[in-house]
Amino acid sequence: IVEREGYVRLPWTFTILPRILRSTIVNMPPFAVRNFIRDAQQRVVVSEVGSKLLDSFKPLDSKELSMYKLFGGDQAGHYLNDRVSYYKFMESQMREFAKDKGSILVSPKKLATAYKDLLSQSEVRGRMPEYSRAFDYATKVLKYDRYNACLYAASKARGLMDFAIAGSTFRWFNQLVPFSNAHVQGLNVSLKAAMRNPSGFLTRWFTYVVMPTLFVRLF
């Protein structure tokens, strides 16, 4: 047992099967489809900035996506305050350069990572609409400058379900039971939204979750 990053990291003999299970699930196309649908429903139900369901189908703006990642809106890591996040941002920028035919940069992993990048779009498309709406809300309603508006928007996008949030006890439990923390964080966000605006939450939950579920069951 190893103490790492504030929690107990269990030996690989205990975690190898859960890790295989998690990896195989998240890399399957059906998971990406269901994840896209679930994230869209979750977003419109708990959003504080009026995010709409159809926002998920808007084309992604590359500059906006870059700012979303830079200011910590991505699903894991921190706001450029550690070595891991620094190298992740450098990697993302290198990939952007690699797409430019005039660039001398060659990425040998381009084909190998194409499928993974495609799957990750389901996660990004669930968060980017919230980022866009929150940025507009911060600049137009709250009158924030661009820097603070980006921070505000990134916090709302990441706050839809922040996988980096977990207590020291639950971190080791999540190593044994895949997606357990995701369930807890999803429930936490929903409860906060319900307490913040009970009537609005129930209306959106009934419209975007209950009715589609009943329709599918009847079908």
Beta strands, then each sheet from edge to edge (+ up, - down):
strand 1: 2-4
strand 2: 7-9
sheet 1: 1+ 2-
end
